[in-house]
Amino acid sequence: MTTDRPKAVPTVQVDNERVIVTEWRFPPGGETGWHRHGYDYVVVPQTSGTLLLETAEGNHEAELTSGIAYYKGEGVEHNVVNANDYEFVFVETELR
């Protein structure tokens, strides 16, 4: 599915045999695009706000708080969209 949303900007900070650490910056309305996670991962929001998670099972919103991490397992498929009218930033650590 193609949208006219702006793209989130990933900046890989660490990429080695154990982890991949990526900072994600989402402009207002920005999205990652549909993807499947190949590794377990931990996300640490740097901004508080709402992300829209588009999944095959339907859409839902996640309220995130700066500094409060969450974990998800390998295999998650979704498109992540910034539902805020301001930039949203998180750091994702994938565990190889």
Phi and psi in degrees as GROMACS dihedral restraints (atoms count N, CA, C in turn):
[ dihedral_restraints ]
;  ai    aj    ak    al  type     phi  dphi    fc
    3     4     5     6     1  -104.1    20    10
    4     5     6     7     1   137.3    20    10
    6     7     8     9     1  -127.2    20    10
    7     8     9    10     1   169.1    20    10
    9    10    11    12     1   -96.6    20    10
   10    11    12    13     1    14.4    20    10
   12    13    14    15     1   -69.9    20    10
   13    14    15    16     1   148.8    20    10
   15    16    17    18     1   -66.6    20    10
   16    17    18    19     1   156.9    20    10
   18    19    20    21     1   -92.7    20    10
   19    20    21    22     1   140.9    20    10
   21    22    23    24     1   -67.1    20    10
   22    23    24    25     1   150.8    20    10
   24    25    26    27     1  -110.1    20    10
   25    26    27    28     1   112.9    20    10
   27    28    29    30     1   -90.1    20    10
   28    29    30    31     1   137.7    20    10
   30    31    32    33     1  -126.5    20    10
   31    32    33    34     1   110.4    20    10
   33    34    35    36     1   -74.1    20    10
   34    35    36    37     1   123.8    20    10
   36    37    38    39     1  -100.2    20    10
   37    38    39    40     1   -33.4    20    10
   39    40    41    42     1  -141.1    20    10
   40    41    42    43     1   135.2    20    10
   42    43    44    45     1  -147.3    20    10
   43    44    45    46     1   101.7    20    10
   45    46    47    48     1  -137.7    20    10
   46    47    48    49     1  -167.9    20    10
   48    49    50    51     1   -69.3    20    10
   49    50    51    52     1   -11.8    20    10
   51    52    53    54     1  -110.5    20    10
   52    53    54    55     1   -37.6    20    10
   54    55    56    57     1  -143.9    20    10
   55    56    57    58     1   159.6    20    10
   57    58    59    60     1  -125.4    20    10
   58    59    60    61     1   120.7    20    10
   60    61    62    63     1  -111.9    20    10
   61    62    63    64     1   121.8    20    10
   63    64    65    66     1  -128.7    20    10
   64    65    66    67     1   130.1    20    10
   66    67    68    69     1   -88.1    20    10
   67    68    69    70     1   130.4    20    10
   69    70    71    72     1  -112.2    20    10
   70    71    72    73     1   125.6    20    10
   72    73    74    75     1  -116.1    20    10
   73    74    75    76     1   119.9    20    10
   75    76    77    78     1  -108.6    20    10
   76    77    78    79     1   119.2    20    10
   78    79    80    81     1   -68.3    20    10
   79    80    81    82     1   165.5    20    10
   81    82    83    84     1   -52.0    20    10
   82    83    84    85     1   127.3    20    10
   84    85    86    87     1    77.7    20    10
   85    86    87    88     1     1.2    20    10
   87    88    89    90     1   -71.6    20    10
   88    89    90    91     1   154.2    20    10
   90    91    92    93     1  -134.9    20    10
   91    92    93    94     1   158.1    20    10
   93    94    95    96     1   -80.3    20    10
   94    95    96    97     1   -29.1    20    10
   96    97    98    99     1    89.8    20    10
   97    98    99   100     1   156.5    20    10
   99   100   101   102     1   -64.2    20    10
  100   101   102   103     1   135.3    20    10
  102   103   104   105     1  -156.6    20    10
  103   104   105   106     1   160.9    20    10
  105   106   107   108     1  -118.5    20    10
  106   107   108   109     1   131.4    20    10
  108   109   110   111     1   -78.0    20    10
  109   110   111   112     1   122.9    20    10
  111   112   113   114     1   -87.8    20    10
  112   113   114   115     1    -6.0    20    10
  114   115   116   117     1  -138.5    20    10
  115   116   117   118     1   157.9    20    10
  117   118   119   120     1   -60.7    20    10
  118   119   120   121     1   151.2    20    10
  120   121   122   123     1  -151.3    20    10
  121   122   123   124     1   157.0    20    10
  123   124   125   126     1  -123.3    20    10
  124   125   126   127     1   133.3    20    10
  126   127   128   129     1  -114.0    20    10
  127   128   129   130     1   133.2    20    10
  129   130   131   132     1  -119.6    20    10
  130   131   132   133     1   106.2    20    10
  132   133   134   135     1   -64.8    20    10
  133   134   135   136     1   140.0    20    10
  135   136   137   138     1  -101.6    20    10
  136   137   138   139     1    -8.7    20    10
  138   139   140   141     1  -131.7    20    10
  139   140   141   142     1   147.0    20    10
  141   142   143   144     1   -94.1    20    10
  142   143   144   145     1   141.4    20    10
  144   145   146   147     1   161.7    20    10
  145   146   147   148     1  -161.9    20    10
  147   148   149   150     1  -115.2    20    10
  148   149   150   151     1   131.7    20    10
  150   151   152   153     1  -114.0    20    10
  151   152   153   154     1   137.8    20    10
  153   154   155   156     1   -91.4    20    10
  154   155   156   157     1   125.7    20    10
  156   157   158   159     1  -107.9    20    10
  157   158   159   160     1   110.7    20    10
  159   160   161   162     1   -92.6    20    10
  160   161   162   163     1   123.7    20    10
  162   163   164   165     1  -132.5    20    10
  163   164   165   166     1   167.4    20    10
  165   166   167   168     1   -63.7    20    10
  166   167   168   169     1   -26.0    20    10
  168   169   170   171     1   -86.5    20    10
  169   170   171   172     1    -2.7    20    10
  171   172   173   174     1   125.5    20    10
  172   173   174   175     1   172.0    20    10
  174   175   176   177     1   -96.8    20    10
  175   176   177   178     1   148.5    20    10
  177   178   179   180     1  -152.0    20    10
  178   179   180   181     1   159.4    20    10
  180   181   182   183     1  -102.0    20    10
  181   182   183   184     1   143.4    20    10
  183   184   185   186     1  -119.6    20    10
  184   185   186   187     1   125.9    20    10
  186   187   188   189     1   -91.5    20    10
  187   188   189   190     1   117.5    20    10
  189   190   191   192     1  -113.0    20    10
  190   191   192   193     1   147.9    20    10
  192   193   194   195     1  -119.7    20    10
  193   194   195   196     1   132.1    20    10
  195   196   197   198     1   -51.0    20    10
  196   197   198   199     1   129.2    20    10
  198   199   200   201     1    85.5    20    10
  199   200   201   202     1    -7.9    20    10
  201   202   203   204     1   -99.8    20    10
  202   203   204   205     1   107.5    20    10
  204   205   206   207     1   -78.1    20    10
  205   206   207   208     1   157.4    20    10
  207   208   209   210     1  -140.7    20    10
  208   209   210   211     1   157.8    20    10
  210   211   212   213     1  -118.5    20    10
  211   212   213   214     1   142.2    20    10
  213   214   215   216     1  -136.9    20    10
  214   215   216   217     1   151.3    20    10
  216   217   218   219     1   -87.4    20    10
  217   218   219   220     1   163.5    20    10
  219   220   221   222     1   -53.3    20    10
  220   221   222   223     1   146.1    20    10
  222   223   224   225     1   101.3    20    10
  223   224   225   226     1   -10.0    20    10
  225   226   227   228     1   -60.6    20    10
  226   227   228   229     1   130.9    20    10
  228   229   230   231     1  -119.9    20    10
  229   230   231   232     1   127.2    20    10
  231   232   233   234     1  -170.0    20    10
  232   233   234   235     1   173.0    20    10
  234   235   236   237     1  -120.2    20    10
  235   236   237   238     1   128.6    20    10
  237   238   239   240     1  -103.7    20    10
  238   239   240   241     1   128.0    20    10
  240   241   242   243     1  -125.3    20    10
  241   242   243   244     1   133.7    20    10
  243   244   245   246     1   -74.6    20    10
  244   245   246   247     1   112.2    20    10
  246   247   248   249     1   -90.3    20    10
  247   248   249   250     1     7.4    20    10
  249   250   251   252     1   -97.8    20    10
  250   251   252   253     1   164.1    20    10
  252   253   254   255     1   -95.8    20    10
  253   254   255   256     1    23.6    20    10
  255   256   257   258     1  -142.8    20    10
  256   257   258   259     1   164.1    20    10
  258   259   260   261     1   -61.4    20    10
  259   260   261   262     1   138.7    20    10
  261   262   263   264     1  -119.6    20    10
  262   263   264   265     1   136.5    20    10
  264   265   266   267     1  -131.5    20    10
  265   266   267   268     1   135.7    20    10
  267   268   269   270     1  -141.4    20    10
  268   269   270   271     1   160.9    20    10
  270   271   272   273     1  -112.1    20    10
  271   272   273   274     1   126.9    20    10
  273   274   275   276     1  -111.1    20    10
  274   275   276   277     1   130.8    20    10
  276   277   278   279     1  -115.7    20    10
  277   278   279   280     1   115.7    20    10
  279   280   281   282     1   -94.9    20    10
  280   281   282   283     1   135.2    20    10
  282   283   284   285     1  -101.4    20    10
  283   284   285   286     1   112.2    20    10
